[in-house]
Amino acid sequence: MFDCSEARRWLRQAKYTLEAMKPDIDGGFYSWACFKGHQATDYALKALLRGAGLESFGHDLVVLWSRAKEICIGLNELHECIAFLNKMYIPPLYPDAWARESTPFESYTRRDASESLRCAGEIIRVVEECIVEACEDSA
């Protein structure tokens, strides 16, 4: 049985985090927006997995996606976005993820942040459709 309440709870957090990316992009805080794109996607995939009662630990989006796409066929088409966003976890946060003298805030662009927003938004849209369908089926 699909746990709709748990799935919707995690999905709400995903959507909130997605919305929080927009002021970061507008303000030029591109590394933070990129990180939030990863986080929003992480929450969305975990919404689906937790709703289905499956393991959802860790932050490797490729691992989470490989489990989630078995439940949500629409995710199969989003590998490029998953791979892109998977790179947005550690490097946007820590200067030591970059060569000496570089910092995350100097290394991300509006284009990176916009692509993070687009990809995270598409993943959340597909996950939401699958959650709605699963909840209709279990009603």
Secondary structure, 3 states (H helix, E strand, C coil): CCCHHHHHHHHHHHHHHHHHHHHHHHHCCHHHHHHHHHHHHHHHHHHHHHHCCCCCCCCCHHHHHHHHCCCCHHHHHHHHHHHHHHCCCCCCCCHHHCCCCCCHHHHCCHHHHHHHHHHHHHHHHHHHHHHHHHHHHCC
